[in-house]
């Protein structure tokens, strides 16, 4: 598992870890039932606090991506397709919100922004 931590990011380190593991699970880079590195091993590899990696794992467990079995470790749960769909919808909403913010900076109208989206959708069909 390859996790890259950016100290320049506004995103907290535990969130960077969580998001990269979550993305790897969704993309099947980490298989169902696969054991994750121990909290201590991951903290050591990334040179971060054990508390930071524990928080990332705790949030992944709360979100339903992993399960912790005492004395055995953390394992990837089978994918919940509805959960993955909801996550992707949130990402699309965030991307669209960012696009609206950027469009406002350029004083684009809603019609201009919609037109840009239509062009991109047409290009995607081809």
QUIDAGI-V531756 format. One record per pair of residues at least 24 apart in sequence whose ideal C-beta (glycine too) atoms are under 10 Angstrom apart, sorted by the first residue. I is the first residue (numbers start at 0). J is the second residue. Records with the same first field share a line. If there is no record, write none. Layout:
I=J + J
//
This chain:
0=28 + 29 + 33 + 35 + 36 + 41 + 44
1=28
2=36 + 41 + 44 + 45 + 47 + 52 + 55
3=45
4=45 + 46 + 47 + 51
11=51 + 54 + 55
12=45 + 47 + 48 + 51 + 52 + 54 + 55
13=47 + 48 + 50 + 51 + 52 + 53 + 54 + 55 + 56 + 57 + 58
14=51 + 54 + 55 + 58
15=45 + 47 + 51 + 55
16=41 + 42 + 45 + 47 + 51 + 52 + 54 + 55 + 56 + 58 + 59
17=52 + 54 + 55 + 56 + 57 + 58 + 59 + 62 + 64
18=55 + 58 + 59
19=55
20=52 + 55 + 56 + 58 + 59 + 64 + 65 + 73 + 75
21=55 + 58 + 59 + 62 + 64 + 65 + 83 + 86
22=86
23=64 + 75
24=59 + 64 + 65 + 75 + 76 + 78 + 83
25=64 + 78 + 82 + 83 + 86 + 87
27=75 + 78
29=64 + 65 + 75
30=75
31=74 + 75 + 76 + 77 + 78
32=66 + 74 + 75 + 76 + 77
33=65 + 73 + 74 + 75
34=65 + 68 + 71 + 72 + 73 + 74 + 75
35=59 + 64 + 65 + 67 + 72 + 73 + 74 + 75
36=72 + 73
37=72 + 73
38=67 + 72 + 73
40=72
41=73
62=86
//
